[in-house]
């Protein structure tokens, strides 16, 4: 079943400023409903002689009726280059970075302050 998956790349471009190769990948999978990102990463890594940690796949769009998927892929020159240039949320999903836990904002409460004379009407306080 995995052998029936055909992978073609188009719009291949070498981007030396971001230390990566970027491309659009067309995946034809007539026997499957979809293809996983991990499977696609593995296929691209073997095709371009890289490790799966260097490959970033995103933007998968399956055609109506299935059978064909289009994705965008970036193959970085090294894992360090991917950590430096790839988006943080993709690094967190891939397990190459950790999510920074921030404290949530506290809800602002509206405090209504009444004058003291209304709180204690019997008081004999006078202001001079």
JONORJO-V479649 format. One record per pair of residues at least 4 apart in sequence whose ideal C-beta (glycine too) atoms are under 7 Angstrom apart, sorted by the first residue. I is the first residue (numbers start at 1). J is the second residue. If there is no record, write none. Layout:
<<I J> <I J>>
This chain:
<<1 31> <1 32> <4 29> <4 30> <4 31> <5 27> <5 29> <5 35> <6 28> <7 25> <7 27> <7 43> <7 47> <8 26> <9 23> <9 24> <9 25> <10 23> <10 24> <10 26> <11 23> <11 24> <12 21> <12 23> <13 22> <13 23> <14 21> <15 20> <15 22> <18 85> <19 76> <19 77> <19 81> <19 85> <20 74> <20 75> <20 76> <20 77> <20 81> <20 85> <21 48> <21 75> <22 74> <23 73> <24 70> <24 72> <25 44> <25 71> <25 73> <26 68> <26 70> <27 35> <27 40> <27 69> <27 71> <28 67> <28 68> <29 35> <29 67> <29 69> <30 67> <33 66> <34 62> <34 69> <35 39> <35 40> <35 69> <36 40> <37 41> <37 57> <37 60> <38 42> <39 43> <40 44> <40 57> <40 71> <41 45> <41 52> <41 55> <41 57> <42 46> <42 52> <43 47> <44 48> <44 55> <44 73> <44 75> <45 50> <45 51> <45 52> <45 54> <45 55> <48 75> <50 54> <50 55> <50 75> <53 79> <53 96> <54 75> <54 76> <54 78> <54 79> <54 82> <55 73> <55 75> <56 73> <56 74> <56 82> <56 86> <56 90> <57 71> <57 73> <58 72> <58 90> <59 71> <59 72> <60 69> <60 71> <61 69> <61 70> <62 66> <62 69> <63 67> <63 68> <76 81> <76 82> <77 81> <79 83> <80 84> <81 85> <82 86> <82 96> <83 91> <83 96> <83 97> <86 90> <86 91> <88 92> <88 97> <89 93> <90 94> <91 96> <91 97> <92 97> <92 99> <114 118> <114 119> <116 120> <116 125> <117 121> <117 123>>
